[in-house]
């Protein structure tokens, strides 16, 4: 059935698949990497807000569906490097307690079978591999680490430094955002990054992001034993007659169907598409979807409760590279709230075209003239809030006419709402909201369902095959040579960006695969 045989096939090149390819490349084993997209083009449009934000140039034109059957256009893209090509590069370790059972006002965040100590050495490796800049000892919630960040923190520009100092005066604990970026502030000749204002959510024209493409896939490709095929969409996985082994990967390349086989198959398509691929691969031995005897494939979909506050004040904000500061003072709650709330960080600087995209109307003022958008952007400081959504088996990925359907109902919303209101109070306290627009000078936007940048949880790992899809090494319980290495394995979502944990886990699973292949 297969036209070529490999030791390992990796499907997907994002934070999970790209990192795993990097880990396995030096082994000499014959590795095939299948990527649905092409290399993201380096072009002027990389830094064009109209193209990136308003026209969704780098997002798929696929149509997905919500639980009512309404069409949605997902904020995801298919390129070598996956969504790391447009990520903001904030790479956080989870807090120690995030791996334990945590009681929320809205429910329970479950305990993990592995703990922070199991991930800690891989976090250290991941920070080096992705060139993370930061400074330890400033965030009171941060876990212990055996080493400092591999690169110094990215310094704040003057307006952000003022905000940092104001927060300190009020007794809060702002810290430098840990960023995966190729920036040398001491010697700019050694730096790719030019501290532009189109980083967060944009591709990088000068390859200054430390992403899965630049830092992992391209180095892996240099090995003769590694083959990368782009624009190869994997449609199904086929098993042998017992159903215990994947014996062929079916991929569509240039309109033709090809079959590949390998001793080990690794699915790393992102939590949503990995679950969808397993469901599409149903057969007689796996009638509910491949590796789905537990009926857990696609369930417990999480994406965080994410939203933005754009605070407008009389004071101008000429900051170019704004995404340098974060705060976790409300991560575990507040004086009058004994449950976790979440995390706050700066966004990349918004501009007039981003404001125009939302085109709000506030108290009769017309926002149709460009100079108004420019005035708002010039005087804004822009924040990103993250609260944890909890695993719910009814929040799930299913198929609708072979397309993705996301059945999702928000939960734990009080935590996010409290964080939103509390942070607005803090901004007023430190003078980030003088009234230039009567009664309403904070624009708030919560990310809708199609915003799936933090997707996780659809193939949870665990020790019991009846309640989990994967074992603790991310091998499926039902199929001996099939692994899933992306955010699918998460049992909970915590309240910080998931990417560093995905990277660290890929390195961890890579070590287990090296042992198996020996």
Buried (B, 14 or more C-beta within 10 A) or exposed (E): EBEEBBBBBBBBBBBBBBBBBBBBBEBEBBBBBBBBBEBBEEEEBBBBBEBBBEEBBBBBEEEBBBBEEEEBEBBBBBBBBBBBBBBBBBBBBBBBBBBBEBEBBBBEBBEBBBEBEBBBEBBBBBBEBBBBBBBBEBBEBBBEBEEEBBBBBBBBBEBBBBBBEBBEEEEBBBBBBBBBBBBBBEEEEEBBBBBBBBBBBBBBBBBBBBBBBBBBBBBBBEBEBBBBEBBBBBEBBBBBEEBEBBBBBBBBBEEEEBBBBBBBBBBBBBBBBBBBBBBBBBBEBBEBBBBBBBBBBBBBBBBBBBBBBBBBBEEEBEBEBBBBBBBBBBBBBBEEBEBBBBBBBBBBBBBBBBBBEBEBEBEEEEBEEEEBBBBBBBBBBBBBBBBBBBBBEEBBBBBBEEEBBBBBEBBBBBBBBBBBEBBBEBBBBBEBBEEEBEEEBBBBEBBEBBBBBBBBBBBBBBEEBEEBBBBBBBBBBBBEBBBBBBBBBBBBBBBBBBBBBBBBBBBBBBEBBBEBBE
